[in-house]
Amino acid sequence: MATGAPTILDIFQEIKIDHDNIRDLWTRFGTGGSTTQRLALANTLVREITVHSEAEELTVYPMFKTKGMLEEVKLDQDDHKRITTLIATADSTRLTNPNYDALMKEAVEAFLAHAKEEEEVHLPKLLKQLSEQENTKLTQDFLKARAKVPIHPHTFAPHTGGAAEKVALATGKVQDAVSEAIGGKREYVDVAQQHAVLH
């Protein structure tokens, strides 16, 4: 049995995978296609933005606080609150609505501006302060959180990263399951890049 080097987990890489997947989905959404294809792309954009944002708030932003990056936490939480509101508005609008593309564009462009600042400023600053062990643990926590958070935006959830947000997100996860069971499961597309697999 062949053994390879252990996978090195890095929070910047895993966050960038999400950012790049959303960039790719947005490009694909803009190229047109059938209504069914566009709806599946829109559903996937909503899911990926929501999962990414909530997982960051539960794991990465508390680490920002631990490392004294309070200004960055405030900026990023404010961004997430705005993005959640925008993506929820787009998600609750029919794809056939003449305003739909503009609503989705506003939400995705807000997310991408936020992602750019994270990649260029906030995450490099955090990485300078993390030990290899802290980086690995944070990355594991982020990947685990992605599996536990809702896949639809819930504007009632606080953006604090604390216990209140965890409870609200657990409630939102149940609401998502009920919504898809009653209203029909949404269609999604595959994302271009995959996250590291935890063993």
C-alpha positions as CSV (number, residue, x, y, z in Angstrom):
1,M,0.0,0.0,0.0
2,A,1.5,3.3,-1.1
3,T,1.6,6.1,1.4
4,G,2.0,9.7,0.4
5,A,2.9,12.8,2.4
6,P,0.1,13.9,4.7
7,T,-2.2,16.6,3.3
8,I,-1.3,20.0,4.7
9,L,-4.4,21.9,5.5
10,D,-4.3,25.7,4.9
11,I,-7.1,28.0,5.7
12,F,-6.2,30.4,2.9
13,Q,-6.4,27.6,0.3
14,E,-9.7,26.3,1.5
15,I,-11.3,29.8,1.6
16,K,-9.9,30.6,-1.8
17,I,-11.5,27.4,-3.2
18,D,-14.8,28.8,-2.2
19,H,-14.1,32.2,-3.6
20,D,-12.8,30.7,-6.9
21,N,-15.9,28.4,-7.1
22,I,-18.2,31.4,-6.7
23,R,-16.2,33.4,-9.4
24,D,-16.6,30.4,-11.7
25,L,-20.3,29.9,-11.0
26,W,-20.9,33.6,-11.6
27,T,-19.1,33.4,-15.0
28,R,-21.1,30.4,-15.9
29,F,-24.3,32.1,-14.9
30,G,-23.5,35.0,-17.1
31,T,-23.0,32.9,-20.2
32,G,-26.7,32.2,-20.4
33,G,-28.2,28.8,-21.1
34,S,-31.6,27.3,-20.5
35,T,-33.8,28.5,-17.7
36,T,-33.2,25.1,-16.0
37,Q,-29.4,25.5,-16.2
38,R,-29.5,29.1,-15.0
39,L,-31.7,28.2,-12.1
40,A,-29.4,25.4,-11.0
41,L,-26.4,27.8,-11.3
42,A,-28.3,30.4,-9.2
43,N,-29.2,27.8,-6.6
44,T,-25.6,26.8,-6.4
45,L,-24.4,30.4,-6.1
46,V,-26.8,30.9,-3.2
47,R,-25.8,27.7,-1.5
48,E,-22.0,28.3,-1.9
49,I,-22.1,31.9,-0.7
50,T,-24.3,31.0,2.3
51,V,-22.3,28.0,3.4
52,H,-19.0,29.8,3.0
53,S,-20.1,32.9,4.9
54,E,-21.6,31.0,7.8
55,A,-18.6,28.7,8.1
56,E,-16.3,31.7,8.2
57,E,-18.3,33.4,10.9
58,L,-18.3,30.3,13.1
59,T,-14.6,29.5,12.7
60,V,-12.4,32.1,11.0
61,Y,-13.8,35.3,12.5
62,P,-13.4,34.1,16.1
63,M,-9.8,33.4,15.3
64,F,-9.5,37.0,14.0
65,K,-10.7,38.1,17.4
66,T,-8.3,35.8,19.2
67,K,-5.4,37.4,17.2
68,G,-6.6,40.9,18.0
69,M,-8.0,41.6,14.5
70,L,-11.1,43.3,15.8
71,E,-11.4,45.9,13.0
72,E,-11.3,43.1,10.4
73,V,-13.9,41.1,12.3
74,K,-16.3,44.1,12.3
75,L,-15.7,44.8,8.6
76,D,-16.2,41.2,7.5
77,Q,-19.3,40.7,9.7
78,D,-20.8,43.8,8.3
79,D,-20.0,42.6,4.8
80,H,-21.6,39.2,5.5
81,K,-24.8,40.8,7.0
82,R,-25.2,42.9,3.8
83,I,-24.4,39.9,1.5
84,T,-26.8,37.7,3.3
85,T,-29.6,40.2,2.9
86,L,-28.8,40.7,-0.8
87,I,-28.5,36.9,-1.6
88,A,-31.7,36.3,0.4
89,T,-33.5,38.9,-1.8
90,A,-32.2,37.3,-5.0
91,D,-33.1,33.8,-3.7
92,S,-36.7,34.8,-2.9
93,T,-37.2,36.3,-6.4
94,R,-38.2,34.2,-9.4
95,L,-35.6,33.8,-12.1
96,T,-38.1,35.0,-14.6
97,N,-38.5,38.3,-12.8
98,P,-37.0,41.1,-15.0
99,N,-35.0,42.3,-11.9
100,Y,-33.5,38.9,-11.0
101,D,-30.2,39.3,-12.8
102,A,-29.6,42.7,-11.3
103,L,-30.4,41.4,-7.8
104,M,-28.1,38.4,-8.2
105,K,-25.4,40.7,-9.7
106,E,-25.5,43.0,-6.7
107,A,-25.2,40.1,-4.3
108,V,-22.4,38.3,-6.1
109,E,-20.4,41.5,-6.7
110,A,-20.7,42.4,-3.0
111,F,-19.4,38.9,-2.2
112,L,-16.5,39.1,-4.7
113,A,-15.4,42.6,-3.4
114,H,-15.4,41.1,0.1
115,A,-13.5,38.0,-1.1
116,K,-10.8,40.2,-2.7
117,E,-10.2,42.1,0.5
118,E,-10.0,38.9,2.5
119,E,-7.5,37.4,0.1
120,E,-5.3,40.5,-0.2
121,V,-5.5,41.9,3.3
122,H,-7.2,40.0,6.1
123,L,-6.2,36.4,5.5
124,P,-2.5,37.2,4.9
125,K,-2.5,39.2,8.1
126,L,-4.0,36.3,10.0
127,L,-1.7,33.7,8.5
128,K,1.3,35.7,9.7
129,Q,0.0,35.1,13.3
130,L,-1.0,31.5,13.0
131,S,1.3,28.6,13.9
132,E,1.1,25.5,11.7
133,Q,-1.0,23.7,14.3
134,E,-3.4,26.7,14.6
135,N,-3.7,26.8,10.8
136,T,-4.4,23.1,10.6
137,K,-7.0,23.2,13.4
138,L,-8.7,26.3,12.0
139,T,-8.9,24.7,8.6
140,Q,-10.4,21.5,10.0
141,D,-12.9,23.5,12.0
142,F,-13.9,25.5,8.8
143,L,-14.3,22.3,6.7
144,K,-16.4,20.7,9.5
145,A,-18.6,23.9,9.8
146,R,-19.3,23.8,6.1
147,A,-21.1,20.5,6.6
148,K,-23.2,21.8,9.5
149,V,-24.5,25.2,8.3
150,P,-27.6,26.0,6.3
151,I,-27.5,26.0,2.5
152,H,-30.1,28.9,2.2
153,P,-29.7,32.4,3.6
154,H,-31.4,33.1,6.9
155,T,-31.4,36.8,7.6
156,F,-32.6,36.2,11.2
157,A,-29.2,34.6,12.1
158,P,-26.9,37.0,14.0
159,H,-23.4,37.6,12.4
160,T,-21.5,37.3,15.7
161,G,-19.9,33.9,15.5
162,G,-21.1,33.1,19.0
163,A,-23.6,30.7,20.6
164,A,-26.6,32.7,19.3
165,E,-25.4,32.3,15.7
166,K,-24.8,28.6,16.2
167,V,-28.4,28.1,17.5
168,A,-29.9,30.2,14.7
169,L,-27.9,28.3,12.1
170,A,-28.9,24.9,13.5
171,T,-32.5,26.1,13.3
172,G,-31.9,27.3,9.7
173,K,-30.4,24.0,8.7
174,V,-33.7,22.3,9.9
175,Q,-35.8,24.9,8.0
176,D,-33.8,24.2,4.9
177,A,-34.4,20.4,5.1
178,V,-38.2,21.0,5.7
179,S,-38.4,23.5,2.9
180,E,-36.8,21.2,0.4
181,A,-38.9,18.3,1.6
182,I,-42.1,20.2,1.2
183,G,-41.3,22.5,-1.7
184,G,-39.2,20.1,-3.7
185,K,-35.5,19.6,-3.8
186,R,-33.6,22.3,-5.6
187,E,-31.3,21.4,-8.5
188,Y,-27.6,22.3,-8.2
189,V,-24.5,22.1,-10.5
190,D,-21.1,20.8,-9.6
191,V,-18.5,23.2,-8.4
192,A,-15.1,23.4,-10.2
193,Q,-12.8,22.8,-7.2
194,Q,-13.2,20.5,-4.2
195,H,-12.1,21.0,-0.6
196,A,-9.7,18.8,1.2
197,V,-11.3,15.7,2.7
198,L,-10.9,15.2,6.4
199,H,-10.2,11.7,7.7
